[in-house]
Amino acid sequence: MQLRTCSDVAYNWTTFPTLLEQRSREAVESSSEYILLSVLHHLLEGQCNPDLRLLGCAVLAPRCEGGRVRRPCRHVCEGLREACQPAFDAIDMAWPYFLDCGRYFASVEEGCYDPLEKLREGLDAEEALPSGLPPTFIHFTHHSYAQMVRVLRRTAARCAHVAKTYSIGRSFNGKELLVIEFSARPGQHELMEPEVKLIGNIHGNEVAGREMLIYLAQYLCSEYLLGSPRIQRLLNTTRIHLLPSMNPDGYEVAAAEGAGYNGWTSGRQNAQNLDLNRNFPDLTSEYYRLASSRSVRSDHIPIPQHYWWGKVAPETKAIMKWMRTTPFVLSASLHGGDLVVSYPFDFSKHPQEEKMFSPTPDEKMFKLLARAYADVHPMMMDRSENRCGGNFLKRGSIINGADWYSFTGGMSDFNYLHSNCFEITVELGCVKFPPEEALYTLWQHNKEPLLNFVEMVHRGIKGVVMDKFGKPVKNARILVKGIHHDITTAPDGDYWRLLPPGPHIVIAQAPGYSKVIKKVTIPARMKRAGRVDFILQPLGTGPKKVLLGPRRSGSGLRDPLGGASPYGEPEEVGQEPLGGRRQPSSGGSKPWWWSYFTSLSQHKPRWLLKY
């Protein structure tokens, strides 16, 4: 095996002619098919990498075993085509003919092999615990990517009835963005069960959050099995999703330097040199523009077209797709470099002001969420002027993000303005890559704040919106008088509205129905969401009065995140396709990537053109 692009396949010998009838290594290397494999990584901006490259190598450099060719498995090809077709569509490229699953691949019965088996090598192997230690033992150490995956999978296997792992996508360098979830029925949304996500390691060199979430997964599993009433109640009433590492590629860079040697920025960005917490759409500027008009909604703001013309990291896209498929209510992003909890908005309402208090309409609720973490964190409450993050003492260790420092493209602002989810940012300590001996103390400081914060998802009200026949009304709007920010119902008609204590006027409305108004009072010490259901009556035939949404432009382009708005509804589009870094071709002109291929090879790959 002497093909550089295919040097990491799981076998040593290939044979000529190939499945495409190429009769020498030189013929393969000069072909458009091989050139495509070598640049797919960059063309698709990390999507489906390195899976597609290894799949293509199985055709261009087929496995030779026992003197005969072994074809790759058809089911592997079909699975990848389903997952990766949107990425090809996004750059206006046809699916490569040599990845035709019916033509160059074989069934399991025919003795096929999985060309992706080496990708999983080292991740499926069980790692034995040190002898004599109970299965509940948490090893307070830094975890490599492979070790993290093993711990999460082992934890999910131990608590299979309440836990499972799943991937939301891949990093630019091809690492799975692995999530472990906990719930009474893992894998599905249950009616009235709120969903929470905790995300660590968005900056690769800020590693405390990564380890805290790995330990939290083990703790939730162990405590559930040991019969802890608190943890059993939490898991039976809440669906919790933990993503320990959003930036595994950056972590590898930081970990290579090691704890105590890591610089302030080494490994911060992803493999494309993008800061993931500056890479989300800037919806906050659009919010400030819309907020001046009371007749226009300033929530659930769509992603603008021009966002897709820039560099969008696959890790960022994965988070946005995740938010589309799950009705998250509450979220926290765990960082390092200071000791404080910040909350939206992170971008100043006057862009030139680097530090300016810029509250959301839900300022009171966000302060309660931030305090739920800070108030039970021993170091955040430490009155010592010598402590880390001493400049936040007088504020109670919480701060409005823009009042600290203003920036655009943050994940927390995006959560709030694009979906129903309220997200805070937790800075876990001043050392970004703490030494191993500090991890146990860090866990002791953050265990209770993490649990206390997750339990906050049960504050406020919840309920179901249905019509007079009991049929759920999805995407109905829940309005609260005096708070200019609405949330919407999930496909089953259920909703959760985080609210501070006190009296509230709550309104449910949907196109085609008359609105329903209810008054609710939330007691100060209430820790379980009050149940408030709405039954909507259909309107007569007169004109319907609905609150206008943000203006959309465009004429029905493909949805960039897979054709669905939050929770499965068709999106009002007018946005660029997934990964569409340049405006799509029009008038019959060739796509932007065409000149690259024609300049490198005498064979023009017309099979890549869709038209």
N, C-alpha and C positions, 0 to 999 in steps of 0.2 A: 504494500500500500504506500504509494509515493505521491499521492495527490495532497497538496498542502491543505486545501480547504476541507478535505475529508480525513485529516490525519488522526482525528479523535474518535473515529468509529469504533465499534466494539469487536472488530475482527481485524486480522492481519493480512489476509490474502484476497485479492480480487482477480478477475479474469477478463480477457478480451476474446471476442467482441462483447461490448456492454449490452445491456438491454435495449439501448438505442442504436445498436450496430456500429458503435465507434470502435476502431480496431487497434488503437494505441493510446498510450498516456498522452502523447502530444495532441492527438485528435480531440481527446476529452478536454484538455486544458485550453485549447483554442476555440472551443465551442461556446455559443451564446448561453447554453444551458449551464455550463460550469461558471461562466462569468456571473450569471444571475445568482447562483448559489453564494458566490463570494461577496456579493454586495447586498443581498437580501436584508441582512442585519440593519444596514443603514437606510435602505429604501423604506422598510417598514418601521423604522425608528424603534427597533427592539421588540416589536410585536412578533410572537411565534418563534422567537429565537431561543435556543438553537435547534428546536424540534424540526423546523422545515428544512434546514440545511442538512441535518442527518437523514431525513426522509429522502431528500434529493440525492444525497450521496449513495443511498442504497440502490438507486437506479443507475447513476452515472459510474459508480464503482461497486458493482454487485458483489455480494458475499460469495466467496468460493470455498466450499467445504466438501471434503471427500470427492474432489474431482468434478463437482457439479455446482451450478448456480443455485443459491437459495434466495427466493424472492421475499421481499418484505411483506408484512401482513396488511391485508386490505382494510381490516377494521381500524388499524392505526392511521392509515391514510384518510379514511372517511371521517374519523374523529377530528383530525387536524384540519381537514378542508372545512368542516363546519365551523371550527373555532377561528380559522384564519381568513376565510373568504372576505369578511368585512374590511380587513386591513388591505387586501388587494383592491377591493372596490374603492377604497378611500384614495388611492393614488392612480385610479383609472387604469388598472392593469388586469389583464385576463388571467385566469388561473392557468399556470404552466401546463402545457400538454403532457409533459413527461411525469407529471404527478396525477395522471388519470388513474383513479383508484381501480377501475375495472380492467385496465389494460396491462399495467406493469406490476401489479401486486397479486398476491395469492391468498387463499383462505388458510385458516388454521389446519383444516383437514389435509391440505396439500403440503403441509410442513413448512409454513412461513416462519419468519422470525421477526421479533420486535426491534426495529432499528434504534429505538429510543431507550433500550434497556440500560445502556451505559450512563445515561442521564441520571438514572435513579440509583446508580451504584453507590454504596456507602450510606444511602439514606434509608434503605429498607432494613439494613442489618440491625439487629437489636444490640443495644449496648448494655452489658451486664452492670448492675449496681455493685459497688464495693461490697465484699462479703460481710454478712452479719447485719447489714443495715435494713430497716423496714422499708416497704414500698412507699411509705409516706415521706421518706427522706427527701428534702430539697437540698441539692448541692449548690451552695452559694458561690458560684464561680462564673466566669465569662464563658459564654457558649458560642462556638463557631457556628457557621450556617448549618453544617451537617448535624452537629450536636443539638442545635435548636429544633431542627426538624424531627430528630429522633425523640427528644423529650416530649414535644407536642403530640406526636403520634402515639407514643407509649402512654401518655396521660389520657388521650382520647380512648385508647383501647381498654385501659383500666376502668374508665367510667363510661363505657359505650352506651349505656342507657340514658345518659344525660350529656354526652359530649361527642363531638366529631370534628375532624379537621377538613378544611377545603381550601382551594386556591382561588384567589380573585384575579390572578394574572401572573405575569412574569416581569422581573426587572429587566433593564436594558441588556444586561449580560446573561439573561436567561434563568435567573433563580426564581423559584416559585415564591409568590407573596402569600405565605401560608397563614391561615386564620384557624384558631380553635374556637368553637362556640360551645356554650353551655345553655341547656334549656331542658324542660321536661320532655319535649319532643324535638330533639335536635334535627335540623335539616328542614324545618318548616315553620312558617309564621302561624301562630295560634291567635285566634280571635281574642282581642283585649290584652294580649301579652306585649308589653312595650319592649322595644329593641334598643340596646346600648352597644356602642363600639368604643374600644380603647385602642389607640394607635401609638406605637413606640418607634424610635429610631428613624424618624422622618429625615433628620440630619444624621448621616452615617456615623459621625464621630461623637454623637450624644447618645451614649449607650446605656445609661442607667434605666431608662424607660423600657428598653428591650428586655433587660434582665428582670425588672419588676413584673412585666407581663408574663414572662416564662414562669416565674415563681408563683404568680397569682393563679395561673392555670393549674399548677400542681396543688396549690393550697385549696382551691375550690373543689377539685376532685377528691382530695384526701378528706377534707372536712365533711363533704357530702357523704362519703362512705362511712365516716366515723359517726354520723348521725347528728351533726351540729344543727340545732333547730334554725339558727339564723341563716346558714348557708343553704339548707334544704328549702327553706321558705323563699330565699332569693332566687334559687335556680328553678323552683317550681312556678314562680310568678313572673320571671324575667328571662328574656333571651339575650345573652351576653356574648359579644364577639370580640376576641382579642387578636390583634395583628401586631405581634412583638416587633417586627422589623419591616418598615415600609421601604427602607433603603439598604438592602443587604449588600449591594455592590459598594456603596460608600463605606459600610462597616468593614469590609475586607481591607480597604485602604487604611482605615484608622487602626484596625487590629494589628496590621503588619508593623506599625510603629509601637503599639502596645501601651498599656496603662502607664501613666506618668511620663511618657515620652511623646504622646500625641500632641500635635500643635493645635492651635485654636480653630483652624479651618481644614486641616488635612482629613479628607474623607467626608466633609460636610455635604458636598454635592453628590449627585448620582453619577453613573459612568459617562453621561453626556455632558458633565460639568454643569448641570442644572440644579439650582437650589429648589428642592421640591416644595418648600413652603413659600415660594414666590412664583410658582408655576401654574397655580389655579387661575381661572378667569377672574378678572377684576370686575366683580359685580357691584362693589361698593360705590364706585364712581357713578354707575348707572343708578344705584339706589338714591344717591344724593340728588341726581337730576330728576328722578321720578317723584321723590318725596314732597316736592314743592306743590304737586298737584294732588289734591285730596280725592279726585275722582278716578285716579289711576292706581292700580295695585303696585305696591313696591315690595312684594314678596314673590317667591317662586319665579325669580327673574331668569329668563332663558340665557344660554351661553351665546354671546355675540359671534357673528360670522368671522370677524377678523381674528378672533382668538386662535382659530385653527390654522391660520396662515403662519404662525410662529412655531417654535419648537415646543411640542407638548410631550413630556416624558411618558413612557408606558406605565410607570408607577402612578403618575397623576391620573391617567385615563382609567387605570384599574380602580382607583378609589371612586372616581365619578360613576363608573359603571356599577360598582358595588352599591353606591347610594341610590342608583336607579332601581335596583332590584329588591331593596330592603327598606321598609319604612322606619328608618332610625328616628328615635326621639331625642337621644342624648349621646354625647360623644366627648372624649377628652384626647388631646394630643400631648404626649409626654416628651419633654425636651430637657436640655441641660445647659448650664452656663450661668444660672442665677437661681434664686430661691424665692419664687413668687408664683401666683396664679393670675393669669391675665384672661380677659374675656373681650368679645367683639364690641365695637368695631376696632380692627387693627389699622385701618386706613383713615387718616384725618379727614374731617369734613371740609377742611381748607387745605388742599394738597401741599401748599408751601409751608404749612406749619408742621414741623417735625414732631412736636409734642403738643397735643391738643385733645382734651376730653371730648370723645366722639361716641356718645351712647347709642345703642339700638333702642327701638321702641320697647324692648323687653329688658331694660336696664335693671329693674328691681329683681327680676328672676335670675339674670346672669350674676348679679352680686350674691344672691343666695347660693347659686351653684358653686361659685368660686369660694365662698366662705365654707361650704360643706367640706371642701378639701382642706383649705388652709387652717380652719379653726381646730381641727383634730390632728394637725401635723405638729409634733413637738418642736421641731426646729423653726417652723414658720411662726410659731407663737413664742419662741424664745426672745425675751426682751433684751438680750445682751447686744450691745453695740458692736461687739467683735464678731458676731455671727456672720455667716455668708449672707449676702443680700440685705445688709443692714439698712440700706436706704428705703426699704419698703416697710419698715417696722411701723411707722406712724399710720400707714394705710391698712394695717392688719394683714399684710402680705398678699393683698389682692390689688389689681389695677386694671383700668380700662386700657386695652392694648395701644390705642393711638395716643393715649396720655403718657405712655412709656416711651415708645418710638413708633413712628408711622411707616407702614410699608403696604404695598399692593400685592395681590396674587396669593394671599394667605388662605389656608384650608378652613380656618374657623369662620371667616366672613363668608366664604363660599357655601359652607354648610347651612348657615343661617338664611342666606338670601336665595339659595337655589332649591332648598328642600325644607322639610319640617324640623330638621335636626338642630339642636342647640349644642355648640361645641365650645369648650374652654381649652386653654393652653396651660399646661403645668410645667414649670421649670423646677426640676427636682434637686438641683444643687449646683454650686459654682464650678465643680470639677466635671468636665464633660466626659472624660474616660476615667472613672475612679479606679483605684487599685482594688484587687480582688478582696483584700481584707476589709474593705469598707462596705462590701455589698450586703452583708448580713444586717448591719446597722441601718443601711438605707431601706432594706425591706421592712425592718421593724418600724421605721418612721413612716413608711408609705402604705403599709397594709391596711390600717384602719381608714386613712383618707380615701383610698381606692374603693373600699367597700361602702363607705359612707356616701361617696359621690354616686356610685352606681344605684344605691337605694333612692337617690333623689329623683330617679325617673318616675317614682310613684307619687310625686307631689303634683297637685293640681287636679284636673278632671280627665276622665276618659269616658268613652261611650260608643254607641253605634248610631249611625244615621241611616234610616230606612224609609221606604215609601209606605203608603197605607196598607199595602199587601204584605209587608214584612220583608220586601226585597231590599238588599243593601244598596245604598247610593254611594258610589265611589267618586272620588274627587269633589265631594261636597266641601264647601268652605266653612270653617269655624272661625267666626269673628269675635273679638272681645272688645267691647266699647272702651275707648280710651287707649287701646294698644293697636297702633296702625301696622299690624303684622298678622296675617291670617295663616292658618295651617289647613291641610286638606285631609280627607279621609282616605284610607287604604282601600284596596280592591274589595275587601269584605265589608266595607262601610264603617270600620272601626277607626277611632282617632284617639290621640292623647294630646292634651294641651297643658304644658307646664305653666303654672300660675303661682304667684306669691299669695300669702294669706290675705284675706279681706273679701269684700263684696265685689262681684263682677257681673256685668250683663253680657251673656253669651248668645250669639246668634248663629244659627245654621242655615245655609242657603245653597241652592244648586239651580242651574238653568232648568226652567220648566216647572219649578216648584215654588210655592209661597214660602217665605222665610219664617222661621220659628225663633222666638226670643224667650230666653229663660234667665232668671236671676239666681246666682249661686253665691254662697258665702263659704270661704275656705278657712277653717280654724287655724290658728297659729301653729298648733302642735300636731296637725294632721299629717300622718305619714303614709296613708294609703289613698290613692286617687279616688275622688268622689265620682260615682257613676251618674252621668247625665246623658240620657238617650234623646234622640230627636226623631219624630215622625213627620215627614214632609208631605204636604198635600199638593197634588198637581194644580197648576195654574189654569185659568180659563184660556180662551183663545186670544186674549188681548196681548198687547206688546209686552215683551219680557224686559224687565229692568235688571241688568247685571252689572257688576263692577267691572270696568274695563281692565284688561290685563296690560302688561307692558307691550308696546308696539313691536310687532315682528316685521322683519323685512324678508325679501326673497320669495321664491316660488316653488316651495316644496322640494328642496334638495334633500339628499339622503341624511337621515339623522346620524350625527357623529358618534353616538354612544350605543348604536345597535338598534335603532328604530323604536325605542320606547322611552317615554318620559317617566317620572317617578312611579314605580309600582305597576308598570305594564301599560300605561295609557299611551295612545299615539301622541307624539309630540307635535305641537304646532312648530313646524320647522322653518328653515330660513337660515340654516347653519352649515358650516363646512363639514365635509365628511371626516371620519376618524382619521387623524394623521394627515389631513390634506394641508400640506405646508404651503402650497401655492394654489392660486385660484384655478379651478378645473378648466380644462381646455374647452374651447367652443368653436363653432364654425368649422369643424372637421380637422382642426390642427392637431398635430401629434402631442401626446402628453410631455411634460417637462423632462422625464427621464429618458426619452427616446434617443436624443442626441448622444447621450452617454454610451449606450449600447452600440450605436452605429459607428461611433468613433473608435471603439475597441475591437470590433470584429468585422470581418468582411461579410459575414452572414447576418443579414438583418432579421432580427427575431420578430417577424410579423405576428407570430403566434401569441405575443404578449399584448397585442392591440385588441381592444374590445370591439372595435367597430371596423 
